[in-house]
Amino acid sequence: MKTLVKKSEAVQIKNAKESFVKVYDFERKELGIVVSKINSNYPDKGFVINKECDEIYYVLSGEAKVYFKDENEEKVFEIKEGDALFLEKNKAFRVETNNLEIIAPTAPKWFEEQYKNVD
């Protein structure tokens, strides 16, 4: 297991038109952490479901509205610097922002293919 991951070792992945994540890989399947910069809506349209892991968005800078959708209702949370928001796996959500930077611990480890876009 890695104890330290340098910024230069983080892998950057573009996950929407105006968004990317940096993955810090500690080589642990049960735990991960990413830093994300979202400069527009995420996903680009509709909602997204994380099929594999729970996430916590801790807001480093900026602000956003995060929409959660289920069969019965849609909930909206406004987040800004210093706030933390729990994103449960298998729950549809979308983010509306112009400039949001977050750090997100995940359980288990984050990987790009775990996301599924939905309308």
Biopython code that builds the backbone (N, CA, C, O; Angstrom):
import numpy as np
from Bio.PDB.StructureBuilder import StructureBuilder

atoms = [
    (1, "MET", "N", (0.839, -1.190, 0.000)),
    (1, "MET", "CA", (0.000, 0.000, 0.000)),
    (1, "MET", "C", (0.876, 1.242, 0.000)),
    (1, "MET", "O", (1.889, 1.301, 0.696)),
    (2, "LYS", "N", (0.477, 2.228, -0.783)),
    (2, "LYS", "CA", (1.180, 3.508, -0.804)),
    (2, "LYS", "C", (0.779, 4.334, 0.406)),
    (2, "LYS", "O", (-0.380, 4.319, 0.822)),
    (3, "THR", "N", (1.732, 5.048, 0.964)),
    (3, "THR", "CA", (1.474, 5.936, 2.087)),
    (3, "THR", "C", (1.331, 7.379, 1.628)),
    (3, "THR", "O", (0.617, 8.166, 2.250)),
    (4, "LEU", "N", (2.013, 7.729, 0.535)),
    (4, "LEU", "CA", (1.999, 9.092, 0.017)),
    (4, "LEU", "C", (1.770, 9.074, -1.485)),
    (4, "LEU", "O", (2.410, 8.313, -2.211)),
    (5, "VAL", "N", (0.850, 9.919, -1.946)),
    (5, "VAL", "CA", (0.643, 10.133, -3.378)),
    (5, "VAL", "C", (0.880, 11.612, -3.633)),
    (5, "VAL", "O", (0.136, 12.459, -3.137)),
    (6, "LYS", "N", (1.899, 11.920, -4.394)),
    (6, "LYS", "CA", (2.228, 13.306, -4.739)),
    (6, "LYS", "C", (1.252, 13.837, -5.788)),
    (6, "LYS", "O", (0.686, 13.072, -6.569)),
    (7, "LYS", "N", (1.066, 15.144, -5.793)),
    (7, "LYS", "CA", (0.191, 15.800, -6.765)),
    (7, "LYS", "C", (0.560, 15.383, -8.187)),
    (7, "LYS", "O", (-0.319, 15.162, -9.020)),
    (8, "SER", "N", (1.844, 15.279, -8.463)),
    (8, "SER", "CA", (2.307, 14.909, -9.800)),
    (8, "SER", "C", (1.952, 13.465, -10.167)),
    (8, "SER", "O", (1.989, 13.103, -11.343)),
    (9, "GLU", "N", (1.612, 12.642, -9.182)),
    (9, "GLU", "CA", (1.248, 11.245, -9.428)),
    (9, "GLU", "C", (-0.256, 11.051, -9.616)),
    (9, "GLU", "O", (-0.690, 9.997, -10.080)),
    (10, "ALA", "N", (-1.042, 12.046, -9.264)),
    (10, "ALA", "CA", (-2.493, 11.943, -9.410)),
    (10, "ALA", "C", (-2.852, 11.884, -10.889)),
    (10, "ALA", "O", (-2.266, 12.585, -11.714)),
    (11, "VAL", "N", (-3.819, 11.039, -11.206)),
    (11, "VAL", "CA", (-4.246, 10.861, -12.589)),
    (11, "VAL", "C", (-5.474, 11.733, -12.832)),
    (11, "VAL", "O", (-6.483, 11.605, -12.139)),
    (12, "GLN", "N", (-5.378, 12.626, -13.830)),
    (12, "GLN", "CA", (-6.495, 13.521, -14.148)),
    (12, "GLN", "C", (-7.361, 12.897, -15.227)),
    (12, "GLN", "O", (-6.860, 12.439, -16.254)),
    (13, "ILE", "N", (-8.677, 12.883, -14.984)),
    (13, "ILE", "CA", (-9.646, 12.308, -15.913)),
    (13, "ILE", "C", (-10.727, 13.348, -16.183)),
    (13, "ILE", "O", (-11.321, 13.892, -15.252)),
    (14, "LYS", "N", (-10.978, 13.619, -17.453)),
    (14, "LYS", "CA", (-12.065, 14.532, -17.830)),
    (14, "LYS", "C", (-13.358, 13.727, -17.784)),
    (14, "LYS", "O", (-13.493, 12.729, -18.492)),
    (15, "ASN", "N", (-14.314, 14.157, -16.949)),
    (15, "ASN", "CA", (-15.541, 13.382, -16.796)),
    (15, "ASN", "C", (-16.800, 14.115, -17.270)),
    (15, "ASN", "O", (-17.903, 13.580, -17.156)),
    (16, "ALA", "N", (-16.648, 15.323, -17.795)),
    (16, "ALA", "CA", (-17.737, 16.074, -18.420)),
    (16, "ALA", "C", (-17.097, 17.177, -19.264)),
    (16, "ALA", "O", (-15.879, 17.358, -19.247)),
    (17, "LYS", "N", (-17.929, 17.906, -19.996)),
    (17, "LYS", "CA", (-17.397, 18.933, -20.898)),
    (17, "LYS", "C", (-16.493, 19.924, -20.176)),
    (17, "LYS", "O", (-15.435, 20.283, -20.693)),
    (18, "GLU", "N", (-16.894, 20.369, -18.992)),
    (18, "GLU", "CA", (-16.149, 21.381, -18.242)),
    (18, "GLU", "C", (-15.740, 20.891, -16.849)),
    (18, "GLU", "O", (-15.646, 21.687, -15.915)),
    (19, "SER", "N", (-15.498, 19.591, -16.709)),
    (19, "SER", "CA", (-15.183, 19.041, -15.396)),
    (19, "SER", "C", (-14.089, 17.975, -15.495)),
    (19, "SER", "O", (-13.930, 17.320, -16.525)),
    (20, "PHE", "N", (-13.350, 17.821, -14.415)),
    (20, "PHE", "CA", (-12.367, 16.754, -14.341)),
    (20, "PHE", "C", (-12.196, 16.323, -12.889)),
    (20, "PHE", "O", (-12.549, 17.045, -11.956)),
    (21, "VAL", "N", (-11.645, 15.126, -12.731)),
    (21, "VAL", "CA", (-11.265, 14.633, -11.411)),
    (21, "VAL", "C", (-9.789, 14.282, -11.435)),
    (21, "VAL", "O", (-9.245, 13.891, -12.468)),
    (22, "LYS", "N", (-9.150, 14.427, -10.286)),
    (22, "LYS", "CA", (-7.785, 13.939, -10.082)),
    (22, "LYS", "C", (-7.871, 12.807, -9.076)),
    (22, "LYS", "O", (-8.341, 12.995, -7.954)),
    (23, "VAL", "N", (-7.416, 11.631, -9.485)),
    (23, "VAL", "CA", (-7.496, 10.439, -8.656)),
    (23, "VAL", "C", (-6.157, 10.233, -7.955)),
    (23, "VAL", "O", (-5.112, 10.141, -8.600)),
    (24, "TYR", "N", (-6.205, 10.162, -6.634)),
    (24, "TYR", "CA", (-5.035, 9.874, -5.805)),
    (24, "TYR", "C", (-5.157, 8.412, -5.377)),
    (24, "TYR", "O", (-5.981, 8.075, -4.527)),
    (25, "ASP", "N", (-4.335, 7.551, -5.968)),
    (25, "ASP", "CA", (-4.470, 6.109, -5.789)),
    (25, "ASP", "C", (-3.535, 5.592, -4.701)),
    (25, "ASP", "O", (-2.318, 5.539, -4.879)),
    (26, "PHE", "N", (-4.127, 5.213, -3.571)),
    (26, "PHE", "CA", (-3.360, 4.648, -2.464)),
    (26, "PHE", "C", (-3.311, 3.124, -2.518)),
    (26, "PHE", "O", (-2.855, 2.475, -1.577)),
    (27, "GLU", "N", (-3.787, 2.560, -3.629)),
    (27, "GLU", "CA", (-3.761, 1.119, -3.854)),
    (27, "GLU", "C", (-4.562, 0.358, -2.801)),
    (27, "GLU", "O", (-4.167, -0.725, -2.370)),
    (28, "ARG", "N", (-5.685, 0.932, -2.394)),
    (28, "ARG", "CA", (-6.612, 0.296, -1.450)),
    (28, "ARG", "C", (-7.961, 0.186, -2.147)),
    (28, "ARG", "O", (-8.526, 1.206, -2.540)),
    (29, "LYS", "N", (-8.477, -0.982, -2.306)),
    (29, "LYS", "CA", (-9.762, -1.168, -2.988)),
    (29, "LYS", "C", (-10.930, -0.613, -2.187)),
    (29, "LYS", "O", (-11.919, -0.163, -2.766)),
    (30, "GLU", "N", (-10.826, -0.640, -0.862)),
    (30, "GLU", "CA", (-11.961, -0.266, -0.022)),
    (30, "GLU", "C", (-12.078, 1.229, 0.248)),
    (30, "GLU", "O", (-13.062, 1.666, 0.845)),
    (31, "LEU", "N", (-11.086, 2.032, -0.181)),
    (31, "LEU", "CA", (-11.082, 3.454, 0.136)),
    (31, "LEU", "C", (-10.372, 4.242, -0.954)),
    (31, "LEU", "O", (-9.357, 3.795, -1.489)),
    (32, "GLY", "N", (-10.913, 5.429, -1.288)),
    (32, "GLY", "CA", (-10.275, 6.264, -2.294)),
    (32, "GLY", "C", (-10.481, 7.730, -1.988)),
    (32, "GLY", "O", (-11.217, 8.097, -1.072)),
    (33, "ILE", "N", (-9.810, 8.567, -2.777)),
    (33, "ILE", "CA", (-9.998, 10.016, -2.653)),
    (33, "ILE", "C", (-9.717, 10.657, -4.004)),
    (33, "ILE", "O", (-8.777, 10.289, -4.707)),
    (34, "VAL", "N", (-10.563, 11.631, -4.347)),
    (34, "VAL", "CA", (-10.393, 12.387, -5.578)),
    (34, "VAL", "C", (-10.565, 13.872, -5.274)),
    (34, "VAL", "O", (-11.203, 14.253, -4.292)),
    (35, "VAL", "N", (-9.987, 14.690, -6.130)),
    (35, "VAL", "CA", (-10.224, 16.125, -6.125)),
    (35, "VAL", "C", (-10.895, 16.423, -7.460)),
    (35, "VAL", "O", (-10.448, 15.949, -8.504)),
    (36, "SER", "N", (-11.966, 17.207, -7.425)),
    (36, "SER", "CA", (-12.714, 17.471, -8.644)),
    (36, "SER", "C", (-12.937, 18.959, -8.822)),
    (36, "SER", "O", (-13.197, 19.685, -7.862)),
    (37, "LYS", "N", (-12.832, 19.399, -10.065)),
    (37, "LYS", "CA", (-13.136, 20.777, -10.449)),
    (37, "LYS", "C", (-14.282, 20.700, -11.438)),
    (37, "LYS", "O", (-14.156, 20.108, -12.510)),
    (38, "ILE", "N", (-15.414, 21.310, -11.065)),
    (38, "ILE", "CA", (-16.608, 21.292, -11.908)),
    (38, "ILE", "C", (-16.895, 22.727, -12.313)),
    (38, "ILE", "O", (-17.223, 23.560, -11.468)),
    (39, "ASN", "N", (-16.774, 23.022, -13.608)),
    (39, "ASN", "CA", (-16.939, 24.383, -14.096)),
    (39, "ASN", "C", (-18.249, 24.604, -14.823)),
    (39, "ASN", "O", (-18.481, 25.681, -15.373)),
    (40, "SER", "N", (-19.102, 23.605, -14.833)),
    (40, "SER", "CA", (-20.400, 23.693, -15.478)),
    (40, "SER", "C", (-21.269, 22.616, -14.850)),
    (40, "SER", "O", (-20.971, 22.149, -13.751)),
    (41, "ASN", "N", (-22.321, 22.222, -15.516)),
    (41, "ASN", "CA", (-23.170, 21.170, -14.969)),
    (41, "ASN", "C", (-22.481, 19.815, -15.048)),
    (41, "ASN", "O", (-21.745, 19.533, -15.994)),
    (42, "TYR", "N", (-22.728, 18.981, -14.042)),
    (42, "TYR", "CA", (-22.252, 17.612, -14.064)),
    (42, "TYR", "C", (-23.396, 16.703, -13.678)),
    (42, "TYR", "O", (-23.974, 16.870, -12.604)),
    (43, "PRO", "N", (-23.741, 15.749, -14.518)),
    (43, "PRO", "CA", (-23.206, 15.512, -15.850)),
    (43, "PRO", "C", (-23.657, 16.600, -16.818)),
    (43, "PRO", "O", (-24.432, 17.483, -16.451)),
    (44, "ASP", "N", (-23.170, 16.532, -18.047)),
    (44, "ASP", "CA", (-23.506, 17.565, -19.022)),
    (44, "ASP", "C", (-25.018, 17.693, -19.219)),
    (44, "ASP", "O", (-25.520, 18.793, -19.448)),
    (45, "LYS", "N", (-25.753, 16.564, -19.131)),
    (45, "LYS", "CA", (-27.216, 16.595, -19.176)),
    (45, "LYS", "C", (-27.756, 15.421, -18.374)),
    (45, "LYS", "O", (-27.083, 14.404, -18.205)),
    (46, "GLY", "N", (-28.986, 15.577, -17.879)),
    (46, "GLY", "CA", (-29.613, 14.525, -17.109)),
    (46, "GLY", "C", (-29.007, 14.358, -15.723)),
    (46, "GLY", "O", (-28.529, 15.317, -15.118)),
    (47, "PHE", "N", (-29.035, 13.136, -15.238)),
    (47, "PHE", "CA", (-28.515, 12.782, -13.928)),
    (47, "PHE", "C", (-27.469, 11.690, -14.087)),
    (47, "PHE", "O", (-27.319, 11.107, -15.161)),
    (48, "VAL", "N", (-26.752, 11.423, -13.011)),
    (48, "VAL", "CA", (-25.763, 10.355, -13.005)),
    (48, "VAL", "C", (-25.950, 9.536, -11.740)),
    (48, "VAL", "O", (-26.353, 10.061, -10.702)),
    (49, "ILE", "N", (-25.657, 8.247, -11.832)),
    (49, "ILE", "CA", (-25.692, 7.353, -10.683)),
    (49, "ILE", "C", (-24.306, 6.751, -10.506)),
    (49, "ILE", "O", (-23.709, 6.252, -11.460)),
    (50, "ASN", "N", (-23.803, 6.801, -9.290)),
    (50, "ASN", "CA", (-22.563, 6.112, -8.963)),
    (50, "ASN", "C", (-22.961, 4.712, -8.509)),
    (50, "ASN", "O", (-23.546, 4.549, -7.438)),
    (51, "LYS", "N", (-22.649, 3.708, -9.313)),
    (51, "LYS", "CA", (-23.101, 2.348, -9.054)),
    (51, "LYS", "C", (-22.282, 1.627, -7.987)),
    (51, "LYS", "O", (-22.735, 0.615, -7.452)),
    (52, "GLU", "N", (-21.097, 2.119, -7.669)),
    (52, "GLU", "CA", (-20.187, 1.340, -6.835)),
    (52, "GLU", "C", (-19.836, 1.938, -5.479)),
    (52, "GLU", "O", (-19.616, 1.187, -4.530)),
    (53, "CYS", "N", (-19.775, 3.254, -5.352)),
    (53, "CYS", "CA", (-19.250, 3.778, -4.087)),
    (53, "CYS", "C", (-20.041, 4.964, -3.551)),
    (53, "CYS", "O", (-20.658, 5.729, -4.292)),
    (54, "ASP", "N", (-19.994, 5.078, -2.241)),
    (54, "ASP", "CA", (-20.476, 6.263, -1.553)),
    (54, "ASP", "C", (-19.390, 7.329, -1.641)),
    (54, "ASP", "O", (-18.200, 7.015, -1.675)),
    (55, "GLU", "N", (-19.808, 8.585, -1.678)),
    (55, "GLU", "CA", (-18.857, 9.696, -1.742)),
    (55, "GLU", "C", (-19.260, 10.767, -0.742)),
    (55, "GLU", "O", (-20.431, 10.885, -0.381)),
    (56, "ILE", "N", (-18.299, 11.532, -0.304)),
    (56, "ILE", "CA", (-18.567, 12.742, 0.461)),
    (56, "ILE", "C", (-17.925, 13.888, -0.294)),
    (56, "ILE", "O", (-16.712, 13.901, -0.502)),
    (57, "TYR", "N", (-18.744, 14.858, -0.708)),
    (57, "TYR", "CA", (-18.210, 16.072, -1.324)),
    (57, "TYR", "C", (-17.889, 17.052, -0.201)),
    (57, "TYR", "O", (-18.786, 17.491, 0.518)),
    (58, "TYR", "N", (-16.616, 17.394, -0.050)),
    (58, "TYR", "CA", (-16.226, 18.480, 0.847)),
    (58, "TYR", "C", (-15.824, 19.642, -0.048)),
    (58, "TYR", "O", (-14.910, 19.506, -0.861)),
    (59, "VAL", "N", (-16.493, 20.781, 0.091)),
    (59, "VAL", "CA", (-16.295, 21.906, -0.818)),
    (59, "VAL", "C", (-15.076, 22.717, -0.409)),
    (59, "VAL", "O", (-15.035, 23.300, 0.674)),
    (60, "LEU", "N", (-14.077, 22.745, -1.300)),
    (60, "LEU", "CA", (-12.874, 23.554, -1.091)),
    (60, "LEU", "C", (-13.111, 24.998, -1.492)),
    (60, "LEU", "O", (-12.657, 25.918, -0.813)),
    (61, "SER", "N", (-13.832, 25.202, -2.608)),
    (61, "SER", "CA", (-14.156, 26.555, -3.062)),
    (61, "SER", "C", (-15.350, 26.503, -4.000)),
    (61, "SER", "O", (-15.671, 25.464, -4.577)),
    (62, "GLY", "N", (-16.001, 27.655, -4.136)),
    (62, "GLY", "CA", (-17.149, 27.770, -5.015)),
    (62, "GLY", "C", (-18.440, 27.384, -4.318)),
    (62, "GLY", "O", (-18.484, 27.182, -3.104)),
    (63, "GLU", "N", (-19.480, 27.290, -5.115)),
    (63, "GLU", "CA", (-20.788, 26.899, -4.602)),
    (63, "GLU", "C", (-21.550, 26.203, -5.715)),
    (63, "GLU", "O", (-21.220, 26.345, -6.893)),
    (64, "ALA", "N", (-22.585, 25.441, -5.327)),
    (64, "ALA", "CA", (-23.350, 24.669, -6.308)),
    (64, "ALA", "C", (-24.707, 24.305, -5.740)),
    (64, "ALA", "O", (-24.953, 24.401, -4.538)),
    (65, "LYS", "N", (-25.582, 23.883, -6.646)),
    (65, "LYS", "CA", (-26.821, 23.226, -6.277)),
    (65, "LYS", "C", (-26.667, 21.772, -6.698)),
    (65, "LYS", "O", (-26.268, 21.476, -7.824)),
    (66, "VAL", "N", (-26.990, 20.869, -5.775)),
    (66, "VAL", "CA", (-26.921, 19.444, -6.061)),
    (66, "VAL", "C", (-28.341, 18.891, -5.968)),
    (66, "VAL", "O", (-29.011, 19.024, -4.944)),
    (67, "TYR", "N", (-28.781, 18.272, -7.056)),
    (67, "TYR", "CA", (-30.130, 17.725, -7.159)),
    (67, "TYR", "C", (-30.066, 16.209, -7.014)),
    (67, "TYR", "O", (-29.279, 15.545, -7.689)),
    (68, "PHE", "N", (-30.898, 15.668, -6.132)),
    (68, "PHE", "CA", (-31.059, 14.223, -5.981)),
    (68, "PHE", "C", (-32.442, 13.853, -6.489)),
    (68, "PHE", "O", (-33.412, 14.568, -6.237)),
    (69, "LYS", "N", (-32.534, 12.742, -7.200)),
    (69, "LYS", "CA", (-33.791, 12.331, -7.808)),
    (69, "LYS", "C", (-34.049, 10.864, -7.464)),
    (69, "LYS", "O", (-33.168, 10.016, -7.598)),
    (70, "ASP", "N", (-35.271, 10.584, -7.020)),
    (70, "ASP", "CA", (-35.711, 9.203, -6.882)),
    (70, "ASP", "C", (-37.106, 9.087, -7.471)),
    (70, "ASP", "O", (-37.596, 10.026, -8.098)),
    (71, "GLU", "N", (-37.744, 7.950, -7.277)),
    (71, "GLU", "CA", (-39.052, 7.717, -7.893)),
    (71, "GLU", "C", (-40.105, 8.733, -7.448)),
    (71, "GLU", "O", (-41.003, 9.074, -8.218)),
    (72, "ASN", "N", (-39.998, 9.213, -6.218)),
    (72, "ASN", "CA", (-41.055, 10.032, -5.639)),
    (72, "ASN", "C", (-40.810, 11.532, -5.658)),
    (72, "ASN", "O", (-41.759, 12.313, -5.722)),
    (73, "GLU", "N", (-39.562, 11.936, -5.604)),
    (73, "GLU", "CA", (-39.310, 13.376, -5.468)),
    (73, "GLU", "C", (-37.895, 13.749, -5.896)),
    (73, "GLU", "O", (-37.039, 12.896, -6.132)),
    (74, "GLU", "N", (-37.689, 15.056, -5.985)),
    (74, "GLU", "CA", (-36.369, 15.610, -6.270)),
    (74, "GLU", "C", (-36.015, 16.540, -5.119)),
    (74, "GLU", "O", (-36.808, 17.406, -4.749)),
    (75, "LYS", "N", (-34.828, 16.362, -4.554)),
    (75, "LYS", "CA", (-34.348, 17.218, -3.468)),
    (75, "LYS", "C", (-33.204, 18.064, -3.984)),
    (75, "LYS", "O", (-32.434, 17.628, -4.840)),
    (76, "VAL", "N", (-33.094, 19.282, -3.458)),
    (76, "VAL", "CA", (-32.034, 20.201, -3.862)),
    (76, "VAL", "C", (-31.283, 20.651, -2.614)),
    (76, "VAL", "O", (-31.882, 21.044, -1.614)),
    (77, "PHE", "N", (-29.948, 20.582, -2.698)),
    (77, "PHE", "CA", (-29.100, 21.076, -1.622)),
    (77, "PHE", "C", (-28.161, 22.131, -2.191)),
    (77, "PHE", "O", (-27.553, 21.924, -3.242)),
    (78, "GLU", "N", (-28.041, 23.257, -1.502)),
    (78, "GLU", "CA", (-27.080, 24.287, -1.885)),
    (78, "GLU", "C", (-25.839, 24.090, -1.024)),
    (78, "GLU", "O", (-25.918, 24.033, 0.204)),
    (79, "ILE", "N", (-24.685, 23.987, -1.693)),
    (79, "ILE", "CA", (-23.432, 23.777, -0.975)),
    (79, "ILE", "C", (-22.450, 24.886, -1.318)),
    (79, "ILE", "O", (-22.476, 25.441, -2.416)),
    (80, "LYS", "N", (-21.586, 25.197, -0.362)),
    (80, "LYS", "CA", (-20.550, 26.210, -0.571)),
    (80, "LYS", "C", (-19.327, 25.837, 0.257)),
    (80, "LYS", "O", (-19.327, 24.836, 0.973)),
    (81, "GLU", "N", (-18.300, 26.647, 0.151)),
    (81, "GLU", "CA", (-17.031, 26.374, 0.811)),
    (81, "GLU", "C", (-17.221, 25.965, 2.268)),
    (81, "GLU", "O", (-17.916, 26.634, 3.033)),
    (82, "GLY", "N", (-16.585, 24.848, 2.635)),
    (82, "GLY", "CA", (-16.642, 24.348, 3.999)),
    (82, "GLY", "C", (-17.766, 23.367, 4.266)),
    (82, "GLY", "O", (-17.789, 22.736, 5.323)),
    (83, "ASP", "N", (-18.710, 23.219, 3.325)),
    (83, "ASP", "CA", (-19.817, 22.277, 3.498)),
    (83, "ASP", "C", (-19.390, 20.878, 3.068)),
    (83, "ASP", "O", (-18.486, 20.713, 2.249)),
    (84, "ALA", "N", (-20.062, 19.871, 3.639)),
    (84, "ALA", "CA", (-19.847, 18.475, 3.251)),
    (84, "ALA", "C", (-21.204, 17.858, 2.925)),
    (84, "ALA", "O", (-22.176, 18.060, 3.652)),
    (85, "LEU", "N", (-21.263, 17.108, 1.835)),
    (85, "LEU", "CA", (-22.504, 16.509, 1.362)),
    (85, "LEU", "C", (-22.255, 15.031, 1.072)),
    (85, "LEU", "O", (-21.314, 14.686, 0.358)),
    (86, "PHE", "N", (-23.103, 14.156, 1.628)),
    (86, "PHE", "CA", (-22.994, 12.718, 1.414)),
    (86, "PHE", "C", (-23.757, 12.322, 0.157)),
    (86, "PHE", "O", (-24.932, 12.661, 0.012)),
    (87, "LEU", "N", (-23.097, 11.606, -0.753)),
    (87, "LEU", "CA", (-23.722, 11.090, -1.967)),
    (87, "LEU", "C", (-23.729, 9.568, -1.874)),
    (87, "LEU", "O", (-22.691, 8.915, -1.989)),
    (88, "GLU", "N", (-24.920, 9.023, -1.663)),
    (88, "GLU", "CA", (-25.075, 7.580, -1.487)),
    (88, "GLU", "C", (-25.042, 6.880, -2.836)),
    (88, "GLU", "O", (-25.623, 7.365, -3.807)),
    (89, "LYS", "N", (-24.360, 5.734, -2.899)),
    (89, "LYS", "CA", (-24.318, 4.988, -4.166)),
    (89, "LYS", "C", (-25.723, 4.619, -4.607)),
    (89, "LYS", "O", (-26.621, 4.435, -3.786)),
    (90, "ASN", "N", (-25.895, 4.515, -5.908)),
    (90, "ASN", "CA", (-27.160, 4.152, -6.552)),
    (90, "ASN", "C", (-28.255, 5.206, -6.428)),
    (90, "ASN", "O", (-29.423, 4.903, -6.673)),
    (91, "LYS", "N", (-27.905, 6.441, -6.050)),
    (91, "LYS", "CA", (-28.859, 7.548, -6.004)),
    (91, "LYS", "C", (-28.533, 8.513, -7.146)),
    (91, "LYS", "O", (-27.389, 8.942, -7.293)),
    (92, "ALA", "N", (-29.533, 8.849, -7.943)),
    (92, "ALA", "CA", (-29.328, 9.752, -9.077)),
    (92, "ALA", "C", (-29.111, 11.183, -8.578)),
    (92, "ALA", "O", (-29.829, 11.662, -7.700)),
    (93, "PHE", "N", (-28.100, 11.862, -9.158)),
    (93, "PHE", "CA", (-27.838, 13.250, -8.784)),
    (93, "PHE", "C", (-27.273, 14.021, -9.969)),
    (93, "PHE", "O", (-26.816, 13.442, -10.955)),
    (94, "ARG", "N", (-27.316, 15.339, -9.842)),
    (94, "ARG", "CA", (-26.643, 16.226, -10.794)),
    (94, "ARG", "C", (-26.183, 17.464, -10.040)),
    (94, "ARG", "O", (-26.740, 17.814, -8.999)),
    (95, "VAL", "N", (-25.163, 18.120, -10.574)),
    (95, "VAL", "CA", (-24.571, 19.300, -9.947)),
    (95, "VAL", "C", (-24.684, 20.460, -10.921)),
    (95, "VAL", "O", (-24.324, 20.332, -12.091)),
    (96, "GLU", "N", (-25.186, 21.600, -10.438)),
    (96, "GLU", "CA", (-25.218, 22.830, -11.238)),
    (96, "GLU", "C", (-24.301, 23.840, -10.570)),
    (96, "GLU", "O", (-24.497, 24.209, -9.412)),
    (97, "THR", "N", (-23.300, 24.279, -11.316)),
    (97, "THR", "CA", (-22.323, 25.223, -10.775)),
    (97, "THR", "C", (-21.601, 25.925, -11.913)),
    (97, "THR", "O", (-21.693, 25.515, -13.070)),
    (98, "ASN", "N", (-20.894, 26.967, -11.576)),
    (98, "ASN", "CA", (-19.988, 27.614, -12.523)),
    (98, "ASN", "C", (-18.540, 27.462, -12.097)),
    (98, "ASN", "O", (-17.630, 27.676, -12.898)),
    (99, "ASN", "N", (-18.317, 27.089, -10.830)),
    (99, "ASN", "CA", (-16.946, 27.059, -10.346)),
    (99, "ASN", "C", (-16.897, 26.364, -8.990)),
    (99, "ASN", "O", (-16.910, 27.028, -7.954)),
    (100, "LEU", "N", (-16.842, 25.043, -8.988)),
    (100, "LEU", "CA", (-16.833, 24.270, -7.755)),
    (100, "LEU", "C", (-15.585, 23.405, -7.697)),
    (100, "LEU", "O", (-15.247, 22.734, -8.672)),
    (101, "GLU", "N", (-14.907, 23.418, -6.574)),
    (101, "GLU", "CA", (-13.779, 22.520, -6.355)),
    (101, "GLU", "C", (-14.046, 21.742, -5.075)),
    (101, "GLU", "O", (-14.316, 22.318, -4.022)),
    (102, "ILE", "N", (-13.965, 20.420, -5.190)),
    (102, "ILE", "CA", (-14.250, 19.556, -4.047)),
    (102, "ILE", "C", (-13.137, 18.544, -3.844)),
    (102, "ILE", "O", (-12.365, 18.248, -4.755)),
    (103, "ILE", "N", (-13.075, 18.028, -2.640)),
    (103, "ILE", "CA", (-12.294, 16.833, -2.362)),
    (103, "ILE", "C", (-13.318, 15.799, -1.931)),
    (103, "ILE", "O", (-14.230, 16.107, -1.164)),
    (104, "ALA", "N", (-13.176, 14.575, -2.419)),
    (104, "ALA", "CA", (-14.208, 13.563, -2.168)),
    (104, "ALA", "C", (-13.585, 12.238, -1.744)),
    (104, "ALA", "O", (-13.066, 11.500, -2.581)),
    (105, "PRO", "N", (-13.634, 11.934, -0.455)),
    (105, "PRO", "CA", (-13.316, 10.577, -0.021)),
    (105, "PRO", "C", (-14.399, 9.632, -0.538)),
    (105, "PRO", "O", (-15.574, 9.997, -0.582)),
    (106, "THR", "N", (-14.008, 8.431, -0.926)),
    (106, "THR", "CA", (-14.952, 7.454, -1.450)),
    (106, "THR", "C", (-14.727, 6.094, -0.805)),
    (106, "THR", "O", (-13.622, 5.761, -0.375)),
    (107, "ALA", "N", (-15.796, 5.325, -0.749)),
    (107, "ALA", "CA", (-15.690, 3.956, -0.255)),
    (107, "ALA", "C", (-16.634, 3.095, -1.078)),
    (107, "ALA", "O", (-17.847, 3.288, -1.010)),
    (108, "PRO", "N", (-16.112, 2.149, -1.855)),
    (108, "PRO", "CA", (-14.710, 1.837, -2.087)),
    (108, "PRO", "C", (-14.042, 2.850, -3.022)),
    (108, "PRO", "O", (-14.565, 3.942, -3.243)),
    (109, "LYS", "N", (-12.906, 2.483, -3.554)),
    (109, "LYS", "CA", (-12.093, 3.358, -4.402)),
    (109, "LYS", "C", (-12.862, 3.817, -5.649)),
    (109, "LYS", "O", (-13.588, 3.035, -6.263)),
    (110, "TRP", "N", (-12.691, 5.090, -6.011)),
    (110, "TRP", "CA", (-13.335, 5.691, -7.171)),
    (110, "TRP", "C", (-12.685, 5.197, -8.460)),
    (110, "TRP", "O", (-11.467, 5.044, -8.541)),
    (111, "PHE", "N", (-13.537, 4.947, -9.477)),
    (111, "PHE", "CA", (-13.046, 4.695, -10.833)),
    (111, "PHE", "C", (-14.117, 5.171, -11.813)),
    (111, "PHE", "O", (-15.311, 5.124, -11.520)),
    (112, "GLU", "N", (-13.675, 5.619, -12.957)),
    (112, "GLU", "CA", (-14.554, 6.316, -13.908)),
    (112, "GLU", "C", (-15.737, 5.476, -14.384)),
    (112, "GLU", "O", (-16.834, 6.007, -14.559)),
    (113, "GLU", "N", (-15.543, 4.205, -14.592)),
    (113, "GLU", "CA", (-16.579, 3.363, -15.187)),
    (113, "GLU", "C", (-17.756, 3.082, -14.251)),
    (113, "GLU", "O", (-18.743, 2.476, -14.667)),
    (114, "GLN", "N", (-17.664, 3.510, -13.009)),
    (114, "GLN", "CA", (-18.753, 3.229, -12.070)),
    (114, "GLN", "C", (-19.966, 4.132, -12.275)),
    (114, "GLN", "O", (-21.023, 3.875, -11.700)),
    (115, "TYR", "N", (-19.836, 5.178, -13.076)),
    (115, "TYR", "CA", (-20.939, 6.105, -13.300)),
    (115, "TYR", "C", (-21.830, 5.677, -14.441)),
    (115, "TYR", "O", (-21.356, 5.185, -15.465)),
    (116, "LYS", "N", (-23.139, 5.868, -14.258)),
    (116, "LYS", "CA", (-24.124, 5.588, -15.291)),
    (116, "LYS", "C", (-24.993, 6.817, -15.462)),
    (116, "LYS", "O", (-25.592, 7.281, -14.492)),
    (117, "ASN", "N", (-25.078, 7.352, -16.657)),
    (117, "ASN", "CA", (-25.938, 8.504, -16.927)),
    (117, "ASN", "C", (-27.384, 8.039, -17.066)),
    (117, "ASN", "O", (-27.670, 6.993, -17.648)),
    (118, "VAL", "N", (-28.296, 8.861, -16.503)),
    (118, "VAL", "CA", (-29.730, 8.587, -16.582)),
    (118, "VAL", "C", (-30.454, 9.894, -16.884)),
    (118, "VAL", "O", (-29.914, 10.974, -16.647)),
    (119, "ASP", "N", (-31.671, 9.799, -17.405)),
    (119, "ASP", "CA", (-32.455, 11.005, -17.706)),
    (119, "ASP", "C", (-33.203, 11.499, -16.493)),
    (119, "ASP", "O", (-33.911, 12.503, -16.571)),
]
sb = StructureBuilder()
sb.init_structure("model")
sb.init_model(0)
sb.init_chain("A")
sb.init_seg("    ")
for serial, (resi, resn, name, xyz) in enumerate(atoms, 1):
    if name == "N":
        sb.init_residue(resn, " ", resi, " ")
    sb.init_atom(name, np.array(xyz, "f"), 0.0, 1.0, " ", f" {name:<3s}", serial, name[0])
structure = sb.get_structure()
